[in-house]
Amino acid sequence: MRALHAVGRAALIAVPVLLISTFITFGLGALSDQNPAAAAMGETATQADIDRLNHEFGLDRPFLERYVTWIGDAFTGDLGRSWFTHIPVAESIAQRLPVSLSIAALALLLAVVLGASAGIGAALTAGSWFDRAVTAVSAALSTIPAFVAGIALIVVFAVLIPVFPAGGYVPPSQGIGPWLTYLALPAVALSLDSAADLARQLRTGLVGTLRENYVTGAVVRGLGPRRVVFVHALRNGAGPALAVLGLHVPRLIGGAVITETVFAMPGLGQLATTGALQGDVPVVQGTLLVAIALVLASSLVVNVALARLRPGSGRTV
């Protein structure tokens, strides 16, 4: 029931956020003064060409009418066509999205594994050299931008020690091994900041939770250390860390754009960058809309997880 309430609250927030953000996105495209004839034909475009293509793409209609049509078509999977290639934007995004999702998903997995391991270890050994080392390393890593980490990883592991490729991408259909090889460096570069913040928050939350009376009671009643930590303490101490991780998910999605550029990967970032440089408004609007949808979906998942972890939602000793 608590999870259903969380879904309802998140949906009530997500719907207006989606409408406002898409309205701004579409409005920025409309204010760009770009038109398909000028973008595709350049100075050779005549007024007749401009009028014809403006009518073909619906740019001669009122702004609000175009926005309602665009957002309505988007819910059916129609994001329009590129002004240059005339390829459906949804088709181009479908080809590029797996690359971006692969990077972001692997980066998230690494952040959770590394950050949780370091945070739990630091909390269980609070005050020790390991705790101090985790705190110091986390503070240092959280200040390094993903593109700087990416460049450093390329220099070390692709140039000095040629273990991984410096860039490019192969789909998993060509083999899981090569696929992971190309994803490794960009995912690591993207995960460092999130892993560092997760480790610090999880360490802080668990140190306080391990001092709670119900944890002491669980120990007195003879429960094993593993059950006390992972079943009871972690359930109630991981809330702040999960909230921080939820804030990092949009940054992982956005950071994948820059990381793709550093590693020359054909993802949404490269598609959006090319579209912006060419003035291909439908492509830019489509990629932004997909990014907004991914951020809102990840926020919904985090809110549900937080509701289930909140004290009182099923704590047992």
Secondary structure as UniProt FT lines:
FT   HELIX           2..30
FT   TURN            31..32
FT   HELIX           36..41
FT   HELIX           42..44
FT   HELIX           47..56
FT   TURN            57..60
FT   HELIX           63..75
FT   TURN            76..77
FT   TURN            83..85
FT   HELIX           89..124
FT   TURN            125..127
FT   HELIX           129..141
FT   TURN            142..143
FT   HELIX           146..154
FT   HELIX           155..160
FT   HELIX           172..174
FT   HELIX           176..209
FT   TURN            210..211
FT   HELIX           213..220
FT   TURN            221..222
FT   HELIX           225..227
FT   HELIX           228..233
FT   HELIX           234..237
FT   HELIX           239..262
FT   TURN            263..264
FT   HELIX           268..278
FT   HELIX           281..309
FT   TURN            311..312
//
